[in-house]
Amino acid sequence: MAVFLIMTGALWLAPHAWVPEGTWLAGVGIILLGLNAARRLRGLRASGFGIVAGACALAAGTGRILGFEHLFVPILLIALGAVMVGRAIAGGKNTPSAAEPGGKCC
């Protein structure tokens, strides 16, 4: 979270001529992918959502920086969001844990 805040503040302070459109989005993608890489290096499970969101943000930001205005990334984001909503409705991770009411402990 700290790196995200530092990046956002630095980009707001930088003159607009120095910062191409899409830099913030690419930065968010790099932060999310870096976070998941660090988790993996520490032996923790990487977040699938974080990896997908980071890759999409990096692709969208890089596309903006390079001047690509294709519809691929927005359509990809809509499709991924629809899949996530569909999984939530279907009960993908609806199993109660021990910490939740109704979950079994021990």
CYANA upper distance limits for C-alpha pairs under 8 A (distance plus 0.5 A):
  1 MET  CA      5 LEU  CA      6.82
  2 ALA  CA      6 ILE  CA      6.66
  3 VAL  CA      7 MET  CA      6.53
  3 VAL  CA     31 ILE  CA      8.11
  4 PHE  CA      8 THR  CA      6.65
  4 PHE  CA     28 VAL  CA      7.57
  4 PHE  CA     31 ILE  CA      7.73
  5 LEU  CA      9 GLY  CA      6.60
  6 ILE  CA     10 ALA  CA      6.53
  7 MET  CA     11 LEU  CA      6.60
  7 MET  CA     24 TRP  CA      8.22
  7 MET  CA     27 GLY  CA      8.01
  8 THR  CA     12 TRP  CA      6.77
  8 THR  CA     24 TRP  CA      7.56
  9 GLY  CA     13 LEU  CA      6.78
 10 ALA  CA     14 ALA  CA      6.63
 11 LEU  CA     19 VAL  CA      7.66
 11 LEU  CA     24 TRP  CA      7.80
 14 ALA  CA     18 TRP  CA      7.20
 14 ALA  CA     19 VAL  CA      7.48
 15 PRO  CA     19 VAL  CA      7.40
 16 HIS  CA     20 PRO  CA      7.83
 19 VAL  CA     23 THR  CA      7.10
 20 PRO  CA     65 ILE  CA      6.29
 21 GLU  CA     61 GLY  CA      8.29
 21 GLU  CA     64 ARG  CA      6.60
 21 GLU  CA     65 ILE  CA      6.27
 22 GLY  CA     26 ALA  CA      6.69
 22 GLY  CA     60 ALA  CA      7.82
 22 GLY  CA     61 GLY  CA      4.69
 22 GLY  CA     62 THR  CA      7.06
 22 GLY  CA     63 GLY  CA      8.07
 22 GLY  CA     64 ARG  CA      5.43
 22 GLY  CA     65 ILE  CA      5.84
 23 THR  CA     27 GLY  CA      6.54
 23 THR  CA     61 GLY  CA      6.41
 23 THR  CA     62 THR  CA      7.95
 23 THR  CA     65 ILE  CA      7.20
 24 TRP  CA     28 VAL  CA      6.74
 24 TRP  CA     61 GLY  CA      7.66
 25 LEU  CA     29 GLY  CA      6.87
 25 LEU  CA     57 ALA  CA      6.02
 25 LEU  CA     58 LEU  CA      6.94
 25 LEU  CA     60 ALA  CA      7.48
 25 LEU  CA     61 GLY  CA      5.21
 26 ALA  CA     30 ILE  CA      6.77
 26 ALA  CA     57 ALA  CA      6.29
 26 ALA  CA     58 LEU  CA      4.71
 26 ALA  CA     59 ALA  CA      7.59
 26 ALA  CA     60 ALA  CA      7.50
 26 ALA  CA     61 GLY  CA      4.66
 26 ALA  CA     62 THR  CA      6.37
 27 GLY  CA     31 ILE  CA      6.64
 27 GLY  CA     58 LEU  CA      7.57
 27 GLY  CA     61 GLY  CA      8.31
 28 VAL  CA     32 LEU  CA      6.66
 28 VAL  CA     54 GLY  CA      7.34
 28 VAL  CA     57 ALA  CA      7.03
 28 VAL  CA     58 LEU  CA      7.63
 29 GLY  CA     33 LEU  CA      6.62
 29 GLY  CA     53 ALA  CA      7.61
 29 GLY  CA     54 GLY  CA      4.38
 29 GLY  CA     55 ALA  CA      6.42
 29 GLY  CA     56 CYS  CA      7.59
 29 GLY  CA     57 ALA  CA      5.14
 29 GLY  CA     58 LEU  CA      4.78
 29 GLY  CA     59 ALA  CA      8.42
 30 ILE  CA     34 GLY  CA      6.36
 30 ILE  CA     54 GLY  CA      7.05
 30 ILE  CA     58 LEU  CA      6.87
 31 ILE  CA     35 LEU  CA      6.49
 31 ILE  CA     54 GLY  CA      7.95
 32 LEU  CA     36 ASN  CA      6.85
 32 LEU  CA     50 GLY  CA      6.42
 32 LEU  CA     51 ILE  CA      7.25
 32 LEU  CA     53 ALA  CA      8.01
 32 LEU  CA     54 GLY  CA      5.41
 33 LEU  CA     37 ALA  CA      6.66
 33 LEU  CA     50 GLY  CA      7.53
 33 LEU  CA     51 ILE  CA      6.23
 33 LEU  CA     54 GLY  CA      5.87
 33 LEU  CA     55 ALA  CA      7.59
 34 GLY  CA     38 ALA  CA      6.61
 35 LEU  CA     39 ARG  CA      6.71
 36 ASN  CA     40 ARG  CA      6.66
 36 ASN  CA     46 ALA  CA      5.62
 36 ASN  CA     47 SER  CA      7.01
 36 ASN  CA     50 GLY  CA      7.47
 36 ASN  CA     51 ILE  CA      7.24
 37 ALA  CA     41 LEU  CA      6.69
 37 ALA  CA     46 ALA  CA      7.83
 38 ALA  CA     42 ARG  CA      6.78
 39 ARG  CA     43 GLY  CA      6.98
 39 ARG  CA     44 LEU  CA      5.56
 39 ARG  CA     45 ARG  CA      7.04
 39 ARG  CA     46 ALA  CA      6.39
 40 ARG  CA     44 LEU  CA      5.71
 40 ARG  CA     45 ARG  CA      6.51
 40 ARG  CA     46 ALA  CA      6.20
 46 ALA  CA     50 GLY  CA      8.28
 46 ALA  CA     51 ILE  CA      8.20
 47 SER  CA     51 ILE  CA      6.75
 48 GLY  CA     52 VAL  CA      6.72
 49 PHE  CA     53 ALA  CA      6.38
 50 GLY  CA     54 GLY  CA      6.25
 51 ILE  CA     55 ALA  CA      6.52
 52 VAL  CA     56 CYS  CA      6.61
 53 ALA  CA     57 ALA  CA      6.51
 54 GLY  CA     58 LEU  CA      6.48
 55 ALA  CA     59 ALA  CA      6.52
 56 CYS  CA     60 ALA  CA      6.49
 56 CYS  CA     73 VAL  CA      7.38
 56 CYS  CA     77 LEU  CA      7.77
 57 ALA  CA     61 GLY  CA      6.44
 58 LEU  CA     62 THR  CA      6.41
 59 ALA  CA     63 GLY  CA      6.46
 59 ALA  CA     73 VAL  CA      7.85
 60 ALA  CA     64 ARG  CA      6.77
 60 ALA  CA     73 VAL  CA      6.52
 61 GLY  CA     65 ILE  CA      6.69
 62 THR  CA     66 LEU  CA      6.62
 63 GLY  CA     67 GLY  CA      6.51
 63 GLY  CA     68 PHE  CA      5.40
 63 GLY  CA     69 GLU  CA      7.58
 64 ARG  CA     68 PHE  CA      6.19
 64 ARG  CA     69 GLU  CA      7.33
 71 LEU  CA     75 ILE  CA      6.64
 72 PHE  CA     76 LEU  CA      6.51
 73 VAL  CA     77 LEU  CA      6.64
 74 PRO  CA     78 ILE  CA      6.73
 75 ILE  CA     79 ALA  CA      6.63
 76 LEU  CA     80 LEU  CA      6.61
 77 LEU  CA     81 GLY  CA      6.57
 78 ILE  CA     82 ALA  CA      6.60
 79 ALA  CA     83 VAL  CA      6.71
 80 LEU  CA     84 MET  CA      6.74
 81 GLY  CA     85 VAL  CA      6.69
 82 ALA  CA     86 GLY  CA      6.54
 83 VAL  CA     87 ARG  CA      6.64
 84 MET  CA     88 ALA  CA      6.69
 85 VAL  CA     89 ILE  CA      6.66
 86 GLY  CA     90 ALA  CA      6.57
 87 ARG  CA     91 GLY  CA      6.66
 87 ARG  CA     92 GLY  CA      5.60
 88 ALA  CA     92 GLY  CA      6.02
 88 ALA  CA     93 LYS  CA      7.56
 88 ALA  CA     94 ASN  CA      8.37
 96 PRO  CA    100 GLU  CA      6.47
 96 PRO  CA    101 PRO  CA      8.08
 96 PRO  CA    102 GLY  CA      7.24
 96 PRO  CA    103 GLY  CA      5.54
 97 SER  CA    103 GLY  CA      5.51
 97 SER  CA    104 LYS  CA      7.62
 98 ALA  CA    102 GLY  CA      8.31
 98 ALA  CA    103 GLY  CA      4.96
 98 ALA  CA    104 LYS  CA      5.58
 98 ALA  CA    105 CYS  CA      5.46
 99 ALA  CA    103 GLY  CA      7.10
 99 ALA  CA    105 CYS  CA      8.28
